[in-house]
């Protein structure tokens, strides 16, 4: 994870620990994160553990973003209608995949 004047950048290497292919039930944006393989990050710019921003991507490059409301206690509600422009790429290999994410500050401040 790093940043510059315009973006927060996140990179991740996600390993495959099963023999089968990835579980991706849909190529539709804002997928159901409980039924898909994915990598995600949660940003809590107010450090209140109650609100924030969730960004996720599947091994197939499908993106998901939500605003977190009523968080805390491990449970959170999400506002899924929040559509935002952020950038992400996925590169797949035989036994792992790499996610690269760039989130503009203007989307989270």
N, CA and C of each residue as an Amber inpcrd file, in Angstrom:
protein
   327
   0.8570000  -1.1640000   0.0000000   0.0000000   0.0000000   0.0000000
   0.9020000   1.2250000   0.0000000   0.5360000   2.2250000  -0.8280000
   1.2580000   3.4820000  -0.8790000   0.3090000   4.5730000  -1.3640000
   0.8160000   5.7800000  -1.5170000  -0.0260000   6.8800000  -1.9550000
   0.8320000   7.9660000  -2.5890000   0.1730000   8.8590000  -3.3080000
   0.8030000  10.0780000  -3.7920000  -0.1920000  11.2110000  -3.6040000
  -0.0430000  12.2990000  -4.3190000  -0.9190000  13.4630000  -4.1250000
  -2.3550000  13.2160000  -4.5890000  -2.5740000  12.2270000  -5.4490000
  -3.9030000  12.0110000  -6.0210000  -4.5730000  10.6920000  -5.6430000
  -3.7810000   9.6470000  -5.3670000  -4.3430000   8.3100000  -5.2160000
  -3.8000000   7.5870000  -3.9900000  -4.6000000   6.6330000  -3.5280000
  -4.1500000   5.5780000  -2.6220000  -3.9920000   4.3450000  -3.5020000
  -2.8550000   3.6710000  -3.4090000  -2.5720000   2.4900000  -4.2220000
  -2.4790000   1.2630000  -3.3240000  -3.0820000   0.1760000  -3.7870000
  -3.0260000  -1.0820000  -3.0480000  -2.6990000  -2.1920000  -4.0330000
  -1.7720000  -3.0340000  -3.6570000  -1.4470000  -4.2060000  -4.4590000
  -1.5300000  -5.4430000  -3.5940000  -1.9770000  -6.5390000  -4.1790000
  -2.1040000  -7.7810000  -3.4090000  -1.8200000  -8.9750000  -4.3010000
  -1.1610000  -9.9650000  -3.7280000  -0.9780000 -11.2520000  -4.3950000
  -1.8600000 -12.2420000  -3.6620000  -2.8030000 -12.8230000  -4.3630000
  -3.7770000 -13.7410000  -3.7630000  -3.5060000 -15.1500000  -4.2750000
  -3.2490000 -16.0610000  -3.3510000  -2.8950000 -17.4280000  -3.7220000
  -4.1230000 -18.3180000  -3.8200000  -4.0280000 -19.3080000  -4.6750000
  -5.0980000 -20.2750000  -4.8780000  -4.7460000 -21.5190000  -4.0860000
  -5.6390000 -21.9320000  -3.1940000  -5.3560000 -23.0800000  -2.3420000
  -6.2770000 -24.2650000  -2.6190000  -6.9750000 -24.2210000  -3.7430000
  -7.8550000 -25.3290000  -4.1030000  -7.5220000 -25.7700000  -5.5240000
  -7.9400000 -26.9550000  -5.8780000  -7.6840000 -27.4970000  -7.2090000
  -8.6080000 -26.8900000  -8.2670000  -9.7850000 -26.4780000  -7.8520000
 -10.7700000 -25.9870000  -8.8100000 -10.4650000 -24.5570000  -9.2350000
 -11.2810000 -24.0730000 -10.1520000 -11.1330000 -22.7060000 -10.6370000
 -11.7150000 -21.7330000  -9.6160000 -11.5830000 -20.4700000  -9.8900000
 -12.1270000 -19.4390000  -9.0090000 -13.6400000 -19.5230000  -8.9260000
 -14.1770000 -19.0730000  -7.8050000 -15.6280000 -18.9790000  -7.6710000
 -16.0110000 -17.5410000  -7.9760000 -16.5910000 -17.3510000  -9.1330000
 -17.0770000 -16.0410000  -9.5570000 -18.4370000 -16.2920000 -10.1840000
 -19.4840000 -15.9690000  -9.4400000 -20.8190000 -16.3300000  -9.9140000
 -21.3600000 -15.3680000 -10.9560000 -20.7630000 -14.1840000 -11.0640000
 -21.2670000 -13.1970000 -12.0020000 -20.1440000 -12.2590000 -12.4200000
 -20.2520000 -11.7340000 -13.6190000 -19.3270000 -10.7050000 -14.0880000
 -19.9630000  -9.3250000 -13.9550000 -21.0370000  -9.2540000 -13.2040000
 -21.7630000  -8.0070000 -12.9860000 -21.0970000  -7.1960000 -11.8730000
 -20.9520000  -5.9060000 -12.1130000 -20.3630000  -5.0170000 -11.1170000
 -21.1920000  -5.0660000  -9.8340000 -20.5760000  -4.8280000  -8.7080000
 -21.2160000  -4.8430000  -7.3930000 -21.7710000  -6.2230000  -7.0530000
 -20.9750000  -7.2440000  -7.3320000 -21.2990000  -8.6370000  -7.0600000
 -21.5640000  -8.8580000  -5.5640000 -22.1540000  -9.9980000  -5.2590000
 -22.3620000 -10.4050000  -3.8700000 -21.0460000 -10.9500000  -3.3370000
 -20.4430000 -10.2410000  -2.3970000 -19.1030000 -10.6280000  -1.9360000
 -19.1030000 -11.9030000  -1.1010000 -20.2280000 -12.3730000  -0.6420000
 -20.2610000 -13.5950000   0.1570000 -20.2140000 -14.8520000  -0.6980000
 -20.4080000 -14.7090000  -2.0120000 -20.4610000 -15.8730000  -2.8920000
 -19.3950000 -15.8530000  -3.9810000 -18.3340000 -15.0990000  -3.7820000
 -17.3060000 -14.9710000  -4.8020000 -15.9220000 -14.9430000  -4.1660000
 -14.9340000 -15.4160000  -4.9050000 -13.5570000 -15.1740000  -4.5180000
 -13.2720000 -13.7120000  -4.8430000 -12.6170000 -13.0110000  -3.9240000
 -12.3280000 -11.6060000  -4.1740000 -11.2860000 -11.1040000  -3.1810000
 -10.7280000  -9.9600000  -3.5100000  -9.8500000  -9.2280000  -2.6070000
 -10.5090000  -7.8910000  -2.3580000 -10.5090000  -7.4340000  -1.1090000
 -11.1190000  -6.1360000  -0.8390000 -10.3600000  -5.3860000   0.2340000
 -10.5930000  -4.0920000   0.2550000 -10.0410000  -3.2370000   1.2960000
 -11.1620000  -2.3670000   1.8320000 -11.0460000  -2.0090000   3.0870000
 -11.9870000  -1.0920000   3.7200000 -11.1860000   0.0930000   4.2320000
 -11.6090000   1.2870000   3.8550000 -10.9680000   2.5130000   4.3230000
 -11.8930000   3.1940000   5.3190000 -11.3400000   3.6030000   6.4440000
 -12.0970000   4.2620000   7.5140000 -11.4570000   5.6320000   7.7690000
 -11.6990000   6.6070000   6.8740000 -11.0110000   7.8940000   6.9980000
 -11.3900000   8.6870000   8.2440000 -12.5170000   8.3780000   8.8520000
 -12.9540000   9.0910000  10.0580000 -12.5080000   8.3820000  11.3320000
 -11.8750000   7.2250000  11.1940000 -11.4160000   6.3760000  12.3040000
 -12.4720000   6.2130000  13.4040000 -13.7200000   6.0080000  12.9720000
 -14.8020000   5.8200000  13.9400000 -15.2900000   4.3720000  14.0080000
 -14.7680000   3.5000000  13.1500000 -15.1720000   2.0930000  13.0720000
 -16.6650000   1.9310000  12.7880000 -17.2940000   2.9670000  12.2800000
 -18.7260000   2.9170000  11.9800000 -19.0310000   3.1990000  10.5190000
 -18.1730000   3.9330000   9.8550000 -18.4250000   4.3110000   8.4730000
 -17.1320000   4.1890000   7.6820000 -17.2630000   4.1100000   6.3760000
 -16.0770000   4.0080000   5.5520000 -16.4200000   3.6270000   4.1310000
 -15.4140000   3.1320000   3.4320000 -15.5450000   2.7930000   2.0210000
 -14.9720000   1.4030000   1.7930000 -15.6870000   0.6120000   1.0130000
 -15.2860000  -0.7570000   0.7130000 -15.0440000  -0.8650000  -0.7890000
 -13.8590000  -1.3480000  -1.1720000 -13.5140000  -1.5600000  -2.5730000
 -13.0690000  -3.0070000  -2.7270000 -13.6160000  -3.6920000  -3.7170000
 -13.2590000  -5.0940000  -3.9220000 -13.1380000  -5.4300000  -5.3950000
 -12.3920000  -6.5090000  -5.6730000 -12.2200000  -6.9710000  -7.0520000
 -12.0920000  -8.4900000  -7.0550000 -12.6760000  -9.1360000  -8.0580000
 -12.5980000 -10.5880000  -8.1970000 -11.3930000 -10.9660000  -9.0550000
 -11.0490000 -12.2480000  -9.1040000  -9.9530000 -12.6880000  -9.9720000
 -10.2390000 -12.4440000 -11.4560000 -11.4880000 -12.2010000 -11.7960000
 -11.8550000 -11.9040000 -13.1810000 -11.8940000 -10.4010000 -13.4620000
 -11.5480000  -9.5920000 -12.4740000 -11.4870000  -8.1490000 -12.6720000
 -12.7970000  -7.4100000 -12.4620000 -13.7910000  -8.0760000 -11.8740000
 -15.0770000  -7.4250000 -11.6080000 -14.9450000  -6.5890000 -10.3360000
 -15.3710000  -5.3260000 -10.4110000 -15.1940000  -4.4040000  -9.2890000
 -16.4740000  -4.2520000  -8.4690000 -16.2710000  -3.8610000  -7.2130000
 -17.3620000  -3.6180000  -6.2760000 -16.9390000  -2.4900000  -5.3540000
 -17.8280000  -1.5270000  -5.1530000 -17.5650000  -0.4690000  -4.1940000
 -18.8480000  -0.1390000  -3.4580000 -18.7180000   0.1110000  -2.1660000
 -19.8750000   0.4750000  -1.3550000 -19.4340000   1.4710000  -0.2860000
 -20.4220000   2.1810000   0.2200000 -20.2090000   3.0120000   1.3960000
 -20.6620000   2.1940000   2.5980000 -19.8510000   2.1410000   3.6310000
 -20.2020000   1.3950000   4.8420000 -20.9090000   2.3410000   5.8030000
 -22.0480000   1.8880000   6.2970000 -22.8070000   2.6410000   7.2950000
 -23.1500000   1.6910000   8.4370000 -23.3230000   2.2220000   9.6130000
 -23.6880000   1.4020000  10.7750000 -22.7340000   0.2410000  10.9930000
 -21.4450000   0.4760000  10.8210000 -20.4430000  -0.5620000  11.0150000
 -20.2210000  -0.8390000  12.4840000 -19.1450000  -1.5000000  12.7730000
 -18.8200000  -1.8180000  14.1570000 -19.3110000  -3.1920000  14.5440000
 -18.6570000  -3.7890000  15.4880000 -19.0750000  -5.0960000  15.9860000
 -18.9580000  -6.2050000  14.9750000 -18.2110000  -5.9800000  13.8880000
 -18.0600000  -7.0020000  12.8610000 -19.2130000  -7.0580000  11.8820000
 -20.2700000  -6.3130000  12.1310000 -21.4050000  -6.2680000  11.2190000
 -21.4640000  -4.8900000  10.5790000 -21.8590000  -4.8520000   9.3160000
 -21.9560000  -3.5540000   8.6880000 -23.0180000  -3.5610000   7.6120000
 -23.6700000  -2.4280000   7.4700000 -24.5960000  -2.2140000   6.3770000
 -23.8350000  -1.4850000   5.2880000 -24.2210000  -1.7410000   4.0490000
 -23.5430000  -1.1070000   2.9390000 -24.5490000  -0.4320000   2.0230000
 -24.1680000   0.7110000   1.5160000 -24.9520000   1.4090000   0.5040000
 -24.3560000   1.0470000  -0.8490000 -25.0270000   0.1290000  -1.5560000
 -24.4860000  -0.4070000  -2.8020000 -24.7400000   0.4690000  -4.0120000
 -25.6170000   1.4430000  -3.8900000 -25.9230000   2.2960000  -5.0470000
 -24.8480000   3.3540000  -5.2790000 -23.8750000   3.4410000  -4.3870000
 -22.7800000   4.4000000  -4.5420000 -21.8900000   3.9400000  -5.6850000
 -21.9140000   4.6630000  -6.7800000 -21.0820000   4.3430000  -7.9370000
 -19.9400000   5.3330000  -7.9880000 -18.7540000   4.8320000  -8.2060000
 -17.5790000   5.6830000  -8.1780000 -16.5770000   5.2630000  -9.2210000
 -15.7550000   6.2030000  -9.6290000 -14.7010000   5.9040000 -10.5960000
 -13.3910000   5.6780000  -9.8400000 -12.9140000   4.4570000  -9.8980000
 -11.6230000   4.0730000  -9.3480000 -11.0370000   3.0460000 -10.3060000
  -9.8010000   2.6970000 -10.1100000  -9.0930000   1.9050000 -11.1020000
  -8.5510000   0.6280000 -10.4880000  -8.6490000  -0.4550000 -11.2530000
  -8.1390000  -1.7400000 -10.7720000  -7.8350000  -2.6410000 -11.9620000
  -6.8150000  -3.4340000 -11.7930000  -6.4210000  -4.4270000 -12.7930000
  -6.1140000  -5.7340000 -12.0860000  -6.3160000  -6.8300000 -12.8080000
  -6.0080000  -8.1590000 -12.2840000  -5.1290000  -8.8840000 -13.3010000
  -4.1180000  -9.5620000 -12.7970000  -3.2880000 -10.4360000 -13.6170000
  -3.3580000 -11.8170000 -12.9770000  -3.7290000 -12.8260000 -13.7900000
  -3.8660000 -14.1840000 -13.2530000  -2.7160000 -15.0650000 -13.7070000
  -2.2650000 -15.9000000 -12.7820000  -1.2370000 -16.8970000 -13.0420000
  -1.7870000 -18.2590000 -12.6330000  -1.0110000 -19.3010000 -12.7910000
  -1.5040000 -20.6480000 -12.4910000  -1.9030000 -20.8320000 -11.0350000
  -1.1150000 -20.3300000 -10.1000000  -1.4040000 -20.5920000  -8.6890000
  -1.6350000 -19.3260000  -7.8550000  -1.7450000 -18.1700000  -8.4860000
  -2.0710000 -16.9350000  -7.7710000  -2.5620000 -15.8770000  -8.7500000
  -3.1160000 -14.8140000  -8.1980000  -3.5120000 -13.6670000  -9.0170000
  -3.1130000 -12.4000000  -8.2870000  -2.8600000 -11.3680000  -9.0590000
  -2.4250000 -10.0930000  -8.5140000  -3.4960000  -9.0450000  -8.7800000
  -3.8380000  -8.2920000  -7.7540000  -4.7800000  -7.1770000  -7.8820000
  -4.0120000  -5.8850000  -7.6430000  -4.2090000  -4.9220000  -8.5260000
  -3.6370000  -3.5910000  -8.3620000  -4.7840000  -2.5970000  -8.3690000
  -4.8580000  -1.7660000  -7.3430000  -5.9800000  -0.8470000  -7.1460000
  -5.4570000   0.5600000  -6.9570000  -6.1440000   1.5300000  -7.5820000
  -5.8290000   2.9610000  -7.3860000  -7.1460000   3.6770000  -7.0880000
  -7.2200000   4.2960000  -5.9080000  -8.4370000   4.9850000  -5.4750000
  -8.1340000   6.4830000  -5.3550000  -8.8350000   7.3080000  -6.1190000
  -8.5990000   8.7630000  -6.0180000  -9.0460000   9.2970000  -4.6670000
  -8.2480000  10.1780000  -4.0910000  -8.6390000  10.8320000  -2.8300000
  -9.9800000  11.5350000  -2.9590000 -10.2530000  12.0740000  -4.1420000
 -11.5080000  12.8250000  -4.3290000 -12.7270000  11.9490000  -4.1170000
 -12.5820000  10.6220000  -4.1640000 -13.7100000   9.7100000  -3.9620000
 -13.9400000   9.3500000  -2.4960000 -12.9440000   9.5830000  -1.6560000
 -13.0620000   9.1480000  -0.2650000 -12.9380000  10.2780000   0.7420000
 -12.7770000  11.5060000   0.2750000 -12.6530000  12.6390000   1.2030000
 -13.8670000  13.5470000   1.1440000
